[in-house]
Amino acid sequence: MAVQSDSSPGSLDVKDLSVYYGGKRAMGPVTLSIPGRKVTALIGPSGCGKSTFLRSLNRMNEMIPNCRVEGEVKLDGEAIYGSGVDAVTVRRRIGMVFQKSNPFPKSIFENVAYGLRIGGMKDHGDIGNRVESALRHSALWEEVKDRLQESALGLSGGQQQRLCIARALAVEPDVILMDEPASALDPIATAHIEELIHELASDYTVVIVTHNMQQAARVSHHTAFFYMGDLIEFDSTRVIFTKPSQSRTEDYITGRFG
Amino acid sequence: MSTSLKPRRWPRLGDVLLWLTTGAATVIVLILLVIIVGDVVRNGARGLTLTFLTQAPKDGMTAGGIFPAIFGTVALVLLMTLAALPAGVATAIYLHEYARPDALGTRIVRVAVNNLAGVPSIVFGLFGLGFFVQFLGGGIDKVFYGGAKVFGQPALLWAALTMAVLTLPVVIVATEEALSNVSGDVRLASAALGATQFQTITRVVLPQAVPGILTGAILAVSRGAGEVAPILFTGAAYFLPKLPHSLHDQFMQLGYHVYVLATQSPDVDATKPLLYSTVLVLLLLTFALNASAIVVRSRMRQRFSKSHG
């Protein structure tokens, strides 16, 4: 499509990707190249397949029974659905943040350290450094540095979501997928998250599903519009929001449906 | 036509009747409970002395205490827990985390577990006698002891295993419930961080399920402490001069001791106070176990119901 895949690391090349739930096609076939170190927004009305598409990028859809995937996804040229490729390994390189913040009922520190520990990291100093750096990166450090051992469930909703982002950052993935990460937050917390997403793009590829068109326009470099399981249009966010080439895209972003 | 808003002089008949009948039933249940517990406490409390708790029965069970029965009950319950808890928890983890919920095999296992919970306990006693004592114990004797009766007779070990089979459904159901109370969100979060299913279960799911599993374990223990039928043929003894000192010894047990005191005493009047006190000890033990289950459960609720936000 219109966007050229560039050479920044963390790029995702999707080719003829379709997802089926129990024999019924939920999405696809979709072909697009998500550029590395950029924010790509996925927009479209409810049920258009954008979340399904997102989940198929780190094989989280395999947690859903009777879900089947066809086609190809390559992370920097490596096929994530290749035979013998472990979903666990894929998810360590492609992290995910969910719509509803879902911290573990553990301390703030242990939440962020979790991914490191399961990855086999043992050294206390190393873990401490990575936790601090992840919390700084997610702009949470100043708020929690004196209460790292307190339960993460005591944080506010916005803080919990930033903690979930920190938790995903700690394992240093190449890509971070976000499924409507701010939809349950108030406007101030949302602004925090959006600012953060923008900053993350200097080190990570971010793919974000959002219902909020203004949000897509504010945070993303590229935007993909999904409708009824198909990718309708993919271009730079500026083009999508100013002069889309498809009439359905224009109808959607101008609020004529959805 | 509009309904008049003038005050009703009488409450509606249906409400009154329902209030009366349900209230009366509640009062009857309450009275029965008070009579039973009151009778036991009134007649049993006096005999509840340190000597009673620490001595063996004497003079054809018309004097002395019940220490061997307390010891036997505790030993039985501990061994039973040691057997039932790992097996039950493992089964529940398999059923809940690994087995496909709609698969025929899973459904059969679930039905079997539920039916196991409904089997009369005397049937477990007979099963224990046939399977554990005669088949397993007898087999061990044949292979290792040249046919001498060592394990091939009723014993603490076999009674504990029989009791474990009886309480297995309680543990399985409680554990499954505890596992399903762990939110799917944290499982997804764990998976998305690159955790294997094993890591998710051991590091995220089980720690959150532990209080629920413990509640199930305590309920199983309190059920086990009160049951007599399963141990009748598998290891409980009428009277033993000494405490059991190995797994293939017989033992005394509180519930069975109550039965023995009530039916086998040579001097009914002399035994009566002892009988009351023994029943009181059994009630207190069961009550304490149930109370601790409730405490564990409410602790768990406090710990995990902290609101998100």
Interface residues (C-beta under 8 A of the other chain):
Chain A: N58 M60 M63 P65 V88 T89 R91 R92 G95 M96 F98 K100 S101 N102 P103 F104 P105 Y114 G115 R117 I118 G119 S151 L153 G154 S156 G157 Q160 C164 R167 A168 V171
Chain B: R100 S183 D185 V186 R187 L188 A189 S190 A191 A192 L193 G194 A195 T196 Q199 R203 V204 Q208 R303 F304 K306 S307 H308 G309
